[in-house]
Amino acid sequence: MSLTFHWFLPTNGDSRHVVGGGHGTPVTAAGGDRPPTVRYLAQIARAAEDVGFTGVLTPTGAWCEDAWLTTAMVSQHTERLKFLVAFRPGFVSPTLAAQMAATYQRQTGGRLLLNVVTGGESQEQRAYGDFLDKDARYARTGEFLEIVRQLWDGRTVDLDGGHLRVEQARLTRLPDPVPEVYFGGSSPAAGQVAARHADVYLTWGEPPAQVAEKIAWIRKLAAGQGRTLRFGIRLHVITRDTSAAAWAEADRLLAGFDPETVRSVQEGLRRSESEGQRRMLELHGGGRDGLEIHPNLWAGIGLVRGGAGTALVGSHAEVAERIREYHALGIDEFVLSGYPHLEEAYWFGEGVLPRLAEAGLWTHPAGPVGPAPATEIPFAGAAR
């Protein structure tokens, strides 16, 4: 089975430095030196498409642009790239969401994937008019996905649940293909929803031993539902011609973290209700020492960014080896990002993907690519 790689659209802004946002951080636009215009995001999307990424993830929240609207516009500047659209099921009716997905599929030629985000922060949820607690939000997500999946199957749906109610709901035009559902979460409530409704379970980039435990947990829950899932991992990446060059870039990013910013971000993240965020914080403890928590796995990003806070750092060969290590655990999909996203897409696509192709682990979605060159040649315009 060929590995699948997705990139990231920074709809909160991009920079040669880490741009924060998400989980427990201030619910304002995160900013960055490169505003998230359609023109710039389309550049990233086309780069990702060219080098061989299958899709791109877009975040959701008050700190970034709306994912549905932004990706619908960017999709018109690409040809085959899929869009892993993050959305929160509590903010829109399940019937309308099912209809939106069907429309998206028709207008893009079937290029929608859905990343269902229940919402880990009550304060932000309340700003949108959602006053349920965390466990209730997961229960509502389960009802939401039950309704949506039945609608996509062409059924007429009547459901009177604990949080959602629809009568005689149906779609006049079905999505083709039905969008795959990506879902993450580390709490017991999240696991139950994933086991029943997800196609792909996503975890943030924890060390392999912890990832293996998560996979075993979800597999057992899914088996109890008579289902099997695929597994994916969300990581940042810093890959260069040599290991020294990659770690020098990580050190450059770390040197740019203002101590007061780190303190403020960590204080906010410690208030997060997300179990996944708690696990991210435990990887680095808020300090600048001991950030390589597994060979080539660096927790420095999490000092100033909520959500996914770890990066694969190393030479192209080392990063490819770490990917093989996660794949051996059962990870088949990798959702990656790097700062800035345009340049880093090329570093990974031109440095790592050809090695995985040569090893028989990956095939370019548009056709086979050649092996990695014997002598490393950096792409034109690479940031140094």
C-alpha positions as CSV (number, residue, x, y, z in Angstrom):
1,M,0.0,0.0,0.0
2,S,1.5,3.4,-1.0
3,L,1.8,5.9,1.8
4,T,-0.3,9.0,1.5
5,F,1.1,12.5,2.3
6,H,-0.9,15.7,2.9
7,W,0.5,19.2,3.3
8,F,-1.0,22.1,5.2
9,L,-2.6,25.4,4.1
10,P,-1.6,28.1,6.6
11,T,-4.9,30.0,6.6
12,N,-3.7,31.8,9.8
13,G,-0.7,33.3,8.0
14,D,2.8,32.1,7.1
15,S,6.3,33.1,7.9
16,R,10.0,32.1,8.1
17,H,9.3,31.8,11.8
18,V,6.7,29.7,13.6
19,V,3.2,31.2,13.5
20,G,1.1,30.3,16.5
21,G,-2.6,29.8,17.1
22,G,-5.1,27.2,18.3
23,H,-5.8,25.4,21.6
24,G,-5.8,27.7,24.5
25,T,-4.0,30.6,22.7
26,P,-5.7,33.9,22.2
27,V,-8.6,33.6,19.8
28,T,-7.3,36.3,17.4
29,A,-5.8,36.1,14.0
30,A,-2.3,34.5,14.5
31,G,-0.7,36.7,11.8
32,G,2.6,36.1,10.1
33,D,4.7,37.8,7.5
34,R,2.8,36.3,4.6
35,P,-1.0,37.0,4.8
36,P,-3.2,34.0,3.9
37,T,-4.4,35.4,0.6
38,V,-5.9,33.1,-2.0
39,R,-3.0,34.0,-4.3
40,Y,-0.4,32.9,-1.7
41,L,-2.3,29.8,-0.6
42,A,-2.7,28.8,-4.2
43,Q,1.1,29.0,-4.6
44,I,1.4,26.5,-1.7
45,A,-1.3,24.3,-3.0
46,R,0.2,24.1,-6.5
47,A,3.6,23.3,-5.0
48,A,2.1,20.5,-2.9
49,E,0.3,19.2,-6.0
50,D,3.4,19.2,-8.1
51,V,5.7,17.5,-5.7
52,G,3.3,14.7,-4.9
53,F,1.1,15.5,-1.9
54,T,-2.4,14.0,-2.1
55,G,-4.1,16.7,-0.2
56,V,-3.8,19.7,2.1
57,L,-5.2,20.2,5.6
58,T,-6.8,23.5,6.5
59,P,-7.4,24.4,10.2
60,T,-10.6,25.7,11.8
61,G,-11.1,28.2,14.6
62,A,-11.3,31.9,15.3
63,W,-7.6,32.3,14.7
64,C,-7.7,31.4,11.0
65,E,-9.8,32.0,7.8
66,D,-12.9,29.8,7.3
67,A,-11.8,26.5,5.8
68,W,-14.8,25.8,3.6
69,L,-14.7,29.2,1.9
70,T,-11.0,29.4,1.5
71,T,-10.5,25.9,0.1
72,A,-13.4,26.3,-2.3
73,M,-11.6,29.3,-3.8
74,V,-8.1,27.7,-3.8
75,S,-9.5,24.5,-5.4
76,Q,-10.1,26.5,-8.6
77,H,-6.3,27.0,-8.9
78,T,-5.4,23.3,-8.7
79,E,-6.3,20.2,-10.6
80,R,-6.1,17.0,-8.6
81,L,-5.2,18.2,-5.1
82,K,-7.7,17.2,-2.4
83,F,-8.7,19.4,0.5
84,L,-8.9,18.1,4.0
85,V,-11.3,20.6,5.4
86,A,-11.5,20.9,9.2
87,F,-14.9,21.8,10.5
88,R,-16.8,21.8,13.8
89,P,-20.1,19.9,13.7
90,G,-21.7,21.9,16.4
91,F,-21.7,25.1,14.3
92,V,-23.9,23.9,11.3
93,S,-26.8,21.5,10.9
94,P,-25.9,18.0,9.8
95,T,-28.3,18.2,6.8
96,L,-26.7,21.4,5.6
97,A,-23.2,20.0,6.1
98,A,-24.0,16.9,4.1
99,Q,-25.4,19.1,1.4
100,M,-22.4,21.4,1.4
101,A,-20.1,18.3,1.1
102,A,-22.1,17.0,-1.8
103,T,-21.9,20.4,-3.6
104,Y,-18.2,20.6,-2.9
105,Q,-17.7,17.2,-4.5
106,R,-19.5,18.1,-7.6
107,Q,-17.8,21.5,-8.0
108,T,-14.3,20.1,-7.5
109,G,-14.5,16.7,-9.1
110,G,-14.6,14.8,-5.8
111,R,-11.7,16.5,-4.0
112,L,-13.1,16.9,-0.5
113,L,-11.9,15.1,2.6
114,L,-13.4,16.0,6.0
115,N,-11.5,16.6,9.2
116,V,-14.1,16.5,12.0
117,V,-13.0,18.7,14.9
118,T,-15.3,18.4,18.0
119,G,-13.7,21.4,19.7
120,G,-11.5,21.2,22.7
121,E,-11.9,24.7,24.2
122,S,-15.2,25.7,25.8
123,Q,-14.3,29.4,25.8
124,E,-14.0,29.5,22.0
125,Q,-17.0,27.2,21.5
126,R,-19.2,29.7,23.6
127,A,-18.1,32.5,21.4
128,Y,-19.8,30.7,18.5
129,G,-22.9,30.0,20.6
130,D,-22.1,26.5,21.7
131,F,-22.5,26.0,25.5
132,L,-22.1,22.2,25.7
133,D,-19.3,20.7,27.8
134,K,-16.6,18.6,26.3
135,D,-18.3,15.1,26.7
136,A,-21.6,16.4,25.4
137,R,-19.8,17.9,22.4
138,Y,-18.4,14.4,21.5
139,A,-21.9,12.9,22.0
140,R,-23.3,15.5,19.6
141,T,-20.5,14.8,17.1
142,G,-21.5,11.1,17.1
143,E,-25.1,12.0,16.4
144,F,-24.0,14.4,13.7
145,L,-21.9,11.9,11.9
146,E,-24.7,9.3,12.2
147,I,-27.1,11.6,10.4
148,V,-24.5,12.7,7.7
149,R,-23.5,9.2,6.8
150,Q,-27.1,8.1,6.4
151,L,-27.8,11.1,4.2
152,W,-24.7,10.3,2.1
153,D,-26.1,6.8,1.7
154,G,-29.2,8.2,0.1
155,R,-31.5,7.4,3.1
156,T,-34.3,9.6,4.5
157,V,-33.3,10.3,8.1
158,D,-35.4,10.7,11.2
159,L,-33.4,11.1,14.4
160,D,-34.3,12.4,17.8
161,G,-31.1,12.3,19.7
162,G,-29.8,13.9,22.9
163,H,-28.5,16.9,21.0
164,L,-29.7,16.8,17.4
165,R,-33.1,16.3,15.9
166,V,-34.0,15.9,12.2
167,E,-37.2,14.8,10.5
168,Q,-37.5,13.5,6.9
169,A,-34.0,14.7,6.1
170,R,-32.7,13.7,2.7
171,L,-30.4,14.8,-0.1
172,T,-31.6,15.3,-3.6
173,R,-28.1,14.9,-5.0
174,L,-25.6,12.6,-3.3
175,P,-21.8,13.2,-3.1
176,D,-19.7,11.2,-5.5
177,P,-17.4,10.0,-4.0
178,V,-18.6,10.1,-0.4
179,P,-15.9,12.2,1.5
180,E,-13.7,10.2,3.8
181,V,-13.9,11.3,7.5
182,Y,-10.7,12.1,9.4
183,F,-11.0,12.3,13.1
184,G,-8.6,12.7,16.1
185,G,-8.9,12.8,19.8
186,S,-7.2,11.3,22.8
187,S,-10.0,11.2,25.4
188,P,-12.2,8.2,26.0
189,A,-15.2,10.0,24.4
190,A,-13.1,10.8,21.3
191,G,-12.1,7.2,21.0
192,Q,-15.7,6.0,20.9
193,V,-16.7,8.4,18.2
194,A,-13.6,7.5,16.1
195,A,-14.3,3.8,16.4
196,R,-17.9,4.2,15.1
197,H,-17.6,6.8,12.4
198,A,-14.0,7.6,11.3
199,D,-12.3,6.4,8.1
200,V,-8.9,7.7,9.3
201,Y,-7.9,8.2,12.9
202,L,-5.3,11.1,13.2
203,T,-2.9,11.4,16.1
204,W,-0.5,14.3,16.8
205,G,3.2,13.4,16.5
206,E,4.1,11.7,19.7
207,P,7.1,9.3,20.1
208,P,6.5,5.9,18.4
209,A,5.8,4.0,21.6
210,Q,3.0,6.3,22.5
211,V,1.6,6.3,18.9
212,A,1.6,2.5,19.0
213,E,-0.5,2.6,22.2
214,K,-3.0,4.9,20.6
215,I,-3.3,2.7,17.5
216,A,-3.8,-0.4,19.6
217,W,-6.5,1.4,21.6
218,I,-8.4,2.6,18.6
219,R,-8.1,-0.7,16.8
220,K,-9.6,-2.5,19.7
221,L,-12.5,0.0,20.0
222,A,-13.1,-0.2,16.2
223,A,-13.1,-4.0,16.3
224,G,-15.8,-3.9,18.9
225,Q,-17.9,-2.0,16.3
226,G,-17.0,-4.5,13.5
227,R,-14.9,-1.9,11.8
228,T,-11.3,-1.3,10.7
229,L,-9.7,2.2,10.3
230,R,-6.7,3.6,8.7
231,F,-4.2,5.7,10.8
232,G,-2.5,9.0,10.1
233,I,-0.2,11.3,12.0
234,R,0.1,15.1,12.1
235,L,3.7,16.4,12.2
236,H,5.8,19.4,11.2
237,V,9.0,18.7,9.2
238,I,12.4,20.3,8.8
239,T,14.4,18.3,6.2
240,R,17.7,19.3,4.6
241,D,20.6,17.9,2.6
242,T,22.4,17.2,5.9
243,S,21.4,16.5,9.4
244,A,23.5,19.5,10.6
245,A,21.7,21.9,8.2
246,A,18.3,20.7,9.4
247,W,19.2,21.1,13.1
248,A,20.6,24.5,12.4
249,E,17.2,25.5,11.0
250,A,15.5,24.1,14.1
251,D,17.9,26.1,16.3
252,R,17.2,29.3,14.2
253,L,13.5,28.8,14.9
254,L,14.0,28.2,18.6
255,A,16.2,31.3,18.9
256,G,13.3,33.4,17.6
257,F,11.0,32.3,20.4
258,D,10.6,35.3,22.7
259,P,10.7,34.1,26.3
260,E,7.6,36.1,27.2
261,T,5.7,34.7,24.2
262,V,6.6,31.1,25.3
263,R,5.5,31.8,28.9
264,S,2.2,33.3,27.7
265,V,1.5,30.6,25.2
266,Q,2.3,27.8,27.7
267,E,0.1,29.4,30.3
268,G,-2.8,29.4,27.9
269,L,-2.2,25.9,26.7
270,R,-2.2,24.6,30.3
271,R,-5.8,25.7,30.5
272,S,-6.8,23.7,27.5
273,E,-9.4,21.0,27.9
274,S,-7.9,18.9,25.2
275,E,-6.3,15.6,26.3
276,G,-4.2,15.7,23.1
277,Q,-2.9,19.1,24.0
278,R,-2.0,17.9,27.5
279,R,0.0,15.1,26.0
280,M,1.8,17.6,23.7
281,L,2.7,19.7,26.7
282,E,4.2,16.7,28.6
283,L,6.6,16.1,25.7
284,H,8.6,19.3,26.5
285,G,7.4,20.7,29.8
286,G,7.6,24.2,28.6
287,G,11.5,24.2,28.7
288,R,14.0,24.7,25.9
289,D,16.2,21.7,26.9
290,G,15.8,18.1,25.9
291,L,13.5,18.9,23.0
292,E,14.7,16.0,20.9
293,I,12.3,13.5,22.5
294,H,13.0,10.6,20.1
295,P,15.7,10.4,17.3
296,N,14.8,13.2,14.8
297,L,11.6,14.1,16.7
298,W,11.7,17.7,18.0
299,A,9.1,19.2,20.4
300,G,10.2,22.8,20.0
301,I,7.3,23.9,17.8
302,G,4.9,23.2,20.8
303,L,6.5,26.0,22.8
304,V,4.7,28.6,20.8
305,R,2.0,26.8,18.9
306,G,-1.1,25.0,20.1
307,G,-2.1,21.7,18.6
308,A,0.5,19.7,16.7
309,G,3.7,20.7,18.3
310,T,6.4,18.2,17.1
311,A,8.6,18.1,14.0
312,L,10.7,15.5,12.2
313,V,14.1,17.1,11.9
314,G,17.1,15.7,10.0
315,S,18.6,14.9,6.7
316,H,16.3,13.6,3.9
317,A,17.4,10.1,4.6
318,E,16.8,10.4,8.4
319,V,13.3,11.8,7.9
320,A,12.5,9.0,5.5
321,E,13.7,6.5,8.1
322,R,11.5,8.0,10.8
323,I,8.5,7.8,8.4
324,R,9.3,4.2,7.8
325,E,9.4,3.7,11.6
326,Y,5.9,5.2,12.0
327,H,4.6,3.2,9.0
328,A,5.8,0.0,10.7
329,L,3.4,0.8,13.6
330,G,0.5,1.1,11.2
331,I,0.6,4.8,10.1
332,D,-0.3,5.1,6.4
333,E,-1.1,8.8,6.1
334,F,1.2,11.7,7.1
335,V,-0.2,15.3,7.4
336,L,2.8,17.5,7.4
337,S,3.7,21.2,7.5
338,G,6.8,23.5,7.8
339,Y,7.7,27.1,8.0
340,P,7.4,28.7,5.5
341,H,5.0,26.3,3.9
342,L,5.9,27.1,0.4
343,E,9.6,26.4,0.7
344,E,9.3,23.5,3.0
345,A,6.9,21.7,0.6
346,Y,9.7,21.6,-1.9
347,W,12.4,20.5,0.6
348,F,10.2,17.5,1.6
349,G,8.9,16.8,-1.9
350,E,12.2,16.9,-3.6
351,G,14.3,15.4,-0.8
352,V,12.2,12.8,1.0
353,L,9.5,11.6,-1.3
354,P,11.9,10.3,-4.0
355,R,13.6,8.1,-1.4
356,L,10.3,6.6,-0.3
357,A,9.4,6.0,-3.9
358,E,12.8,4.2,-4.4
359,A,12.0,2.1,-1.4
360,G,8.6,1.1,-2.9
361,L,6.7,2.9,-0.1
362,W,5.2,5.8,-2.1
363,T,4.0,6.6,-5.6
364,H,3.4,10.1,-7.0
365,P,-0.4,10.5,-7.4
366,A,0.2,11.8,-10.9
367,G,2.5,8.9,-11.9
368,P,5.9,7.4,-11.0
369,V,8.9,9.6,-10.2
370,G,12.5,8.9,-10.5
371,P,14.9,7.9,-7.7
372,A,16.6,10.5,-5.5
373,P,19.8,12.0,-7.1
374,A,23.1,10.5,-6.0
375,T,24.3,14.0,-5.2
376,E,22.0,16.3,-3.3
377,I,21.1,19.4,-5.3
378,P,19.0,22.0,-3.4
379,F,16.1,23.4,-5.4
380,A,16.4,26.9,-6.8
381,G,15.5,29.7,-4.4
382,A,15.7,27.5,-1.3
383,A,15.9,29.4,2.0
384,R,19.3,28.9,3.6
